[in-house]
Amino acid sequence: QVQLVESGGGLVQPGGSLRLSCAAAGTAYGSRYAMSWYRQALGKQRELVAKITEGGHINYADSVKGRFAISKDNAKSTVYLQMDNLKPEDTAVYYCKAVYFSGRAYWGQGTQVTVSS
């Protein structure tokens, strides 16, 4: 079983920055394929924000390209999401997801990000 714990959310003014962290703990069957950040705004579907594979391949949603950066520290089993130039439309609950080659996927509990003046 794998547990993912997110941290770093909060309230920030438009144009500000936040850094989210997701630490993975526990054991899983097989190797991990990728870790991702998703977000879900009130009344909307959950959407992919950024993904990073164990090989280092990265994808971003068009809405965050040039503003957000995903990175990982394998030694700490942690993935980060640096969010700059935040906009009110970035307000959402942000979730971390880990996917393994076995096909299993695990989610964190989510962390609230609110962008408001």
C-alpha positions in Angstrom: 0.0 0.0 0.0 1.2 3.5 -0.9 0.3 6.6 1.0 0.7 10.0 -0.6 0.7 13.1 1.5 0.4 16.6 -0.1 1.4 19.8 1.5 2.0 23.4 0.6 -1.4 24.7 -0.4 -2.9 27.9 0.9 -4.2 31.4 0.1 -2.2 33.6 -2.3 -2.8 36.8 -4.2 -3.0 36.8 -8.0 0.6 36.8 -9.4 1.9 35.0 -6.4 3.6 31.7 -6.0 3.2 28.4 -4.1 5.1 25.2 -4.0 3.2 21.9 -3.5 4.9 18.8 -2.2 3.8 15.2 -2.4 5.6 12.6 -0.4 5.1 8.9 -1.1 5.4 6.3 1.7 4.9 2.6 1.9 5.5 -0.2 -0.5 4.0 -1.1 -3.8 4.1 -4.0 -6.2 6.5 -3.2 -8.9 8.1 0.0 -10.1 6.5 3.3 -10.3 5.7 4.6 -13.8 4.8 8.3 -13.1 3.6 10.8 -10.6 1.2 13.5 -11.5 -0.7 16.5 -10.1 -4.4 16.9 -10.8 -6.8 19.6 -9.7 -10.5 19.9 -9.2 -12.2 23.2 -9.0 -15.7 23.5 -7.4 -18.3 22.2 -9.7 -15.8 21.0 -12.3 -14.2 17.7 -13.3 -10.8 16.7 -12.0 -8.1 17.6 -14.6 -4.5 16.7 -15.2 -2.1 19.6 -14.4 1.3 18.0 -14.8 2.9 14.6 -15.0 6.5 13.4 -14.7 7.6 9.8 -15.5 10.4 8.0 -13.7 12.4 8.5 -16.9 11.9 12.3 -16.6 9.4 12.9 -19.4 7.1 15.8 -18.5 3.7 16.9 -19.7 1.7 20.0 -18.7 -1.8 21.2 -19.3 -1.9 24.0 -21.7 -3.4 26.3 -19.1 -0.3 26.1 -16.9 2.5 25.9 -19.4 5.2 28.5 -18.6 3.8 29.1 -15.1 4.0 25.7 -13.4 7.0 23.4 -13.1 6.9 19.7 -11.9 10.0 18.1 -10.5 10.9 15.1 -8.3 13.4 14.0 -5.8 13.8 10.2 -6.0 15.8 10.0 -2.8 13.0 11.5 -0.9 10.2 9.9 -3.0 8.7 13.3 -3.3 7.3 15.2 -6.3 6.9 19.0 -6.3 4.8 21.5 -8.2 6.1 25.0 -8.3 3.3 27.4 -9.2 4.2 30.9 -10.3 2.1 33.8 -11.6 -1.0 32.2 -10.1 -4.4 33.3 -11.4 -7.8 33.1 -9.7 -8.8 30.3 -12.2 -6.0 28.2 -10.6 -8.1 27.9 -7.4 -8.9 24.3 -6.8 -8.1 21.3 -4.7 -4.8 19.8 -5.9 -4.2 16.1 -5.8 -1.1 14.0 -6.2 -1.3 10.7 -8.1 1.2 7.8 -8.4 0.8 5.2 -11.1 2.7 1.9 -11.2 3.6 -0.4 -14.0 1.4 -3.0 -12.3 -1.6 -0.8 -13.2 -2.3 0.3 -9.6 -2.8 4.0 -8.9 -2.8 5.9 -5.6 -4.2 9.3 -4.7 -3.4 11.8 -2.0 -6.0 13.5 0.1 -5.7 16.8 -1.7 -4.5 20.3 -0.7 -6.5 23.5 -1.2 -5.1 26.3 -3.3 -7.0 29.6 -3.3 -5.9 32.5 -5.5 -7.7 35.7 -4.5 -7.1 39.3 -3.6 
